[in-house]
């Protein structure tokens, strides 16, 4: 009986496939001219002004102001991300009180992505974390509305301005720095050539609005956020909430057919005592290295491996050079995060350099390394802290949507107090990651 059911199901599926192949499916239009059949295919998943969620999205920063996708009505694109690591990391410190780590699989992470073309030049994005290191339940990471045309007001409304301008509003990540375009966002690991993100990881989700202007390779971004990671409307007279202001200026263009040069500078500023402290701690999915720096007593967080100065009155500047010549690629970070003088005048500097070589017929393989260092003081009377990380690895895009990575990581801590678990601490080892995005 089970065999008959299987055969029946297979036959039914085949019949539906045959029928479906001769009807209007996924935007196919069949035109019959005498004895010739011409099939014109329109991909139902293509959206206007959209960054592809696959290999084609690598080294895409701001979405282009050019599009060849026509608007034919409401269009919904359902996508997702999946990432899984096999981790072989060991850690140690001077106190000798860290837990024992084994080589094994980490908890897989998964995202659900909804991108909706609402109108010509108007698109919505919504991302839900289905599984993450820091949360075991599904929850909405954030979403935004991206406006590249104002035809919903009137056809061609302010077309002379909107051909260069993109307006983005929502409660989501915003465009401070360029590292945000290369980092892993929970399970979306396909843009990141390595496993971990940067040590001082500038990423947060806040209520924001920003305008991006692009013309002849030059770009300017101006934006504002409410400075809050956790949203609420309750007024507390003892709370000093302030808006955060950010901006970016830069140049990105091909100087020759093989040489692309990009240089940007970004700034973020919040002078409130209760807002703006999450710029380096807003990724509530957790860090990418599991179980590290956990003591035998269980003293650890899901964010180990990263560093957040948590300055109350923060001013941050990030400069990012990017150069790509044929298969050779360099991306860098010079970043300074300062506290105000009245809050102790603390300051940290982050340096990072990432050199990759992509090769193969479609650059489906790559090898490379990254060095990342953060150093500075929590206040002007404190001792200097230093955290450094070396990543060496490579990857293989088996398809545009499937990436396999191999990485060696070595992170060291210096300058921490003798009673701190970070005193003389180090973690190092190998990781293998499988990433799928579509």
N, C-alpha and C positions, 0 to 999 in steps of 0.2 A: 504493500500500500504506500509506503514511504517513497519507493522508487517511482511509482505511478504519479504521485504528487509532484515529485521533483521534475519528471519529464513533462508533466502538464504545465508547471510553472515556467520551465525553459521554453516550451512551445509558445505559451502565451506571451512571454517577454519578446521572443523573436518576432511574433506576429505584430506586436505593438511597435517594435523597432522598424519593421518594414513599412507599416502604415505611417509612422512618424516621419520616415524618410521622404514621404511624398506629400507632406502637408507643410504649412507654415510653422516651423519650429525655430525658436530662438532667433527670430528676425529674418529667416531665410525667405526669399521671394523667388518663386519658380516662374520663369517666363518661357512659354513654348512658342517657338517660331518654326513652323513647318515640322521638320524632323530634328531640329536642334533644341537642346535644353540648356539654358544659361542659368547658373545659380549665382546670385549676388548675396553675399553674406555680410550682415552687420552684427558685430559682436555685441550681445546684449549686456555685457559686463563693462564695456568701455564707458568711461565718464569723462566729462570735460574738465580740463585743468586739474588733472589727478596724478598723484605719484603712484606708479605701479607698486603693488605689494609683492614684489618678486625681484629677481636679479636686475631687471630693467630699472628698478628704483634706486639702485646703488649710485652714490654720488649725485643724487638729485637733492637739492637743498630747497629753495623756494620753488613752488610749482610754476611752470612756464605760463606766460601770457598768450602763447600760441596754442591752438587746438584745432584738430581736423575732425573732431567728433561732432556730428550734428545733434541738435536737440530735437527729439521726436516725442517727447512727453516724459512723464514720470518714469524713472528707471532706478531699480534697487539692485545694488550689488552686495551680496552676502559673502563675506570672506572670513578667513581665520588664520591663526598662527599656532604652531605647536613646537615645543622645544624640549629636549631631553638630553641630560648629560650623564656620562659615566665618569665619575670623579675619583682620582687617585692622588689626594693631597694629604700632606703631613704638616703638623704645626708644632711649635715649641716656644718657650719663653724662659727667662731667668728664674722664675718662681717654680717652674716644673709642675704647675697645677692645671695644665690643659688636658681635656678629655682625649681619649684615643679615637682616631679616625680610621675607618677601613675604606678600601676601594670598593665602590659599589655604585648603583644607580641613584640619582637624585629624584626628587618628586618632579614629575613632568609639569610643565606650565602650558596654558592654553588661553588664547584670546578669541573672542567673537567680534567681528568687525562688520558694521553696517555703513555703507556709503550710498547716499541717495541723491540722484540728480532731481532736484525739485523744480527747477526752471532753467531756462537758458542762462548759463553762467552762475547758477546758484546751486550749491552742493552742501549736504550735511554729512558729517562723520560722527560715528558713535562707536566707542570701543568698550567691551565688557571683558574683564578678567574672569575667565571661567575657573582657572586654577592658578594660584601664585604661591610663592614661598611664604609670604607674610599673612595671607588669608586663605582659609580652606573653603570659603564659600564664594559663589559668584557675586561680583559687584561691578558697578559701572565705574570705569576709570575716568571717563570724561568724554565730552563731545563739543563740536563747534559747527558754526555755519560759515561757509566760505563763499564770498560774493565777488565774482569777476566781471559781471555785467549788471546793469540796472534796468534791463528791459522789462522787468516786472512792474516798474513804475510807468514807463512808456518806451516803445521801441526806439533804441538808439539814445536813450537818456544819458547825458554826460559821457557819451562814447569817447570823446577826445581825451577825457581823464581816465576812464576805466580801461582803455586799451593798455595802460601802463600800471594800473592800480588794482590791488587785491585787498579786500576788507575781510577780516576774520574776527568773529565774536563767539564767545562760548565760555565753558568752564573746562579747561583743558590745558595741555602744555602750550607754551608760547615761545616766540623766536628769540630768546636770549642765547647768544653763542651759536656756533655751528656744530658743536659736539652732539647736540640734541638730535641731529639728523643721522648720526652714525651709531648711536647707542642702541643697546637692546632694550626694548620696551616690553617687559615681562616675557611673553613667548615670541614676540617679533624680534628674532635674532638674526634675520637674514641680511640686514644691512651692516651688522657688526662683524668685522673679520676675526675678532677674538671672542672669548667667552665673557669676560668681565667688562663693565663700563669703567669710566675714569674714577680715580680715587675721590676727588672732590667733584661729585657728579651733579652738575647743574641741571636739575629737572624737577619741576613741580607743576601741579595742576591747580589753577586758580581762576576765578572769574576774571576774564580779560577781554580787551578789544585791541586790535592792532591794524595798522594800514601799512601795506608793503608797496613800494613804487619801484619798478624796474624799467630801465631804458638804456639801450646801447651798452649793456654790460654793467652799468652802475645800478646800485640798489640802496634803498633807504627804508628802514622799518621804524615806526614810532608806535608805542603802545602803552597801555596802562592796565594794571590789575588791582583787585581789591586787597591783595596781600595775604589773603586767607587760604590756608590749605583746607581747613574744616569750616564750612559755611554756616553762618547763623546771623540773625538780625537782632539779637538781644543786646541792649545798650548797657554797658557797665561803666560807671563814671571813673573807676579805677583802671580801666583798660585804655591804652593809648594806641588805637588803630589808625594807620595811615595807608594811603594808596602807594602802590609801587609803580614806578615809571621805568620804562626800558626802551632801548633803541639800538639800532644797528646801521652801520654804513659800510659799503664795500664795493668791490668790483669783481666780476666773474665773467670771463670770456675766453674764447679760443684765439690765441695769438697766431697760431698756424693750425693746419688741419690735425696735427698730432699733439699740440701743446695747449693745455688748458691751465689758466692761472686764476686763482681766486684768493682774495685777501679781504677779510672783514674785521671790524671792531665792534664789540657790543658793550653796552653799559646797563646796569640794573641798580636801582637805588630805592631804599625804603628807610625812612627815619622814624618809624613807629617802634615802640618798645614791645608790642604784642603782635605785629605783623611783619612779614618779610623774612622770618627766621627759617623758612622751609625751602629756600632756593636749592640748598644742597642736601635736603632730606625729604623731598616731596615724593619720591618714588616709593609708594607704599607697597609695591610688589615684593620688595626685599632685594638684597644684593645677589650676585650671580654665583658666589662661592658658598657652599653649604657646610654648616657645622664648624666653621673655623673660629678660633679664638674663644671657644666655649670651655669654661673651667669645669673641673670635676664637680663643683657645686651647682653647675648649670648657669653660671653667670655669662650671658651672651644675649645678643639681639639678632634679629633677622637681617640686620644691615651691616654686619661685620665685614671688614675689608674696605669700606668706604670711610670718609672723614667729613664731618659736618661741623664747622666752627660755631654754628648757631649764634652768630652775632645779632644783637638786638637792633642795632641801627647799621644796616648793611649797605655798603657801596661796593659793587663788583664790576670788574672790567675783564672782558675776554677777547683776545686777539687770535684769529685763526687763519693761518696760511694753508692753502691747498694747491698742489701742483700735480698735474698728471701729464706725463709725456709717454705716449704710446702705452705700454703696459706698466711703466714705473709710476708709482703714486706716493705722494707725501702729504700727510695731514698733521698739523701742529696746534698746540695750545700754549698760549701765555696768558695766565689769568691771575688777577690780584683781587682778594676779598678783604676789605677793611671794615673795622668797627669804628664808631665815632670816638672822639677824644674823651667825651664825658663817660663813655661806657668802657674805657680802659685802653683804647687805642690799639687793639689787637689787629694783627695782619697776617695773612697767609698768601703764599705764592704757589701756583701750580704750573708746572712745565710738563709738556708731553710732546713726543715725536713719534710718528707712526710711518714706517716705510714698508711698502708692499710692492711686489712684482706680480702682475696678473698675466697669465699666458694661456696658450691654447687657441684654437680657431675662434672661439667666442669669449676668450678670457675666462674660461670656466674653472681654471686652477689659479691659486695664488699662494705665495710664500711671503713671510714678512715678520717684522718685529715691532714692538712698541715699548717705549720707556716712559714712565709716568712718575713724577715726584711732587710731593707737597711738603712745604716747609714754612715755619713761621711761629708766632707766639699768640697765645690766647689773650694776653695783655702785655703792656710794655715792661712789666716787672717779672714776667714769667720766663722760664727757660725755653729755648727753641726746640720745637718738635720736628721730626722728619719722618716721612713715610715714603718709601720708594717701591716701585713695582716694575718688573721686567716680564714681558710676554713675548714668546717666540712660537710661531705656528704656521699653519697653512689650512687651505680648504679646497673643496671640490664641489662645484655646482653640478650635481648629477642631472638636474633639469633646472629650468629657471625658477622653480618653486621648491627645490630640495637642495639643501646645503649640508655637507658634512665637514666638521672642523676638528683639528687636532691642535692642542695648545700646551705649552709648558709655561707655568707662572711661578714667579718668585717675588714675594712681597716681604719687606723688612721694616721694622719700627725702631726708631732711635730717639733718645732724649726724654723718654717717659719716666715718671717717678719710680723709685725702687719698689714700692708696694703695688704698682700698677701691673695688671696682667700683660700690658703691652711692652713692659720693660724687656728689652732684648728679644722681642718677639719676631717670629718669622713663620710664614707658611709657604709651601712650595710643592709642586707636583704637576701631574699631567691631567688634562681633561679632554674628553671626546664629546662633541655635541652634534646632535642631529637637529636641524631646523627646517621646518616646513611652513611656508607662507603662500597664501593664494587670495 
